[in-house]
Amino acid sequence: MTKSLKELVEEAVANIAAPPKVKYEAGQFILDCGPVCNGTYEIDVSRANTPEKLLGWLMHLSSKTWFTGDHLESLIAVASSHFGWRVHP
């Protein structure tokens, strides 16, 4: 189904105004999961401080109904920025 121009514009505006899906704050990665899990899902940074640990979290989170591709991309970006990891596109 093709979206109308109005639908595309409304979607773009909503995405611009949307809060980030993941942020780093006070030693935690905080994921916005909405009302499904009372608003946020926190991961202590020490539990995701290596690429292997982060991959384990990504596997775990992928089973959550609220976890989207936006969450995936955002968590990788926030973690790699926090730890100084180089991520290849």
LINKA-V857826 format. One record per backbone hydrogen bond with DSSP energy under -1.0 kcal/mol. NH is the residue of the N-H (numbers start at 1). CO is the residue of the C=O. E is the energy in kcal/mol with one decimal. If there is no record, write none. Layout:
((NH,CO,E) (NH,CO,E))
//
This chain:
((8,4,-2.3) (9,5,-2.5) (10,6,-2.6) (11,7,-2.3) (12,8,-2.3) (13,9,-2.5) (14,10,-2.2) (15,11,-2.1) (16,12,-1.9) (17,13,-2.1) (18,14,-1.1) (23,30,-1.9) (25,28,-2.6) (28,25,-1.2) (29,43,-2.8) (30,23,-3.4) (31,41,-2.8) (32,21,-3.1) (33,39,-1.7) (34,39,-1.1) (38,35,-1.1) (39,34,-3.2) (41,31,-2.0) (43,29,-2.3) (45,27,-2.5) (47,44,-2.1) (48,45,-1.9) (54,50,-2.7) (55,51,-2.3) (56,52,-1.9) (57,53,-2.1) (58,54,-2.6) (59,55,-2.3) (60,56,-2.2) (61,57,-3.4) (62,58,-1.8) (63,60,-1.4) (64,61,-2.2) (72,68,-2.2) (73,69,-2.7) (74,70,-2.4) (75,71,-3.0) (76,72,-2.2) (77,73,-2.2) (78,74,-3.0) (79,75,-2.6) (80,76,-2.5) (81,77,-2.0) (82,78,-2.5) (83,79,-2.7) (84,80,-1.1) (85,80,-1.6))
//
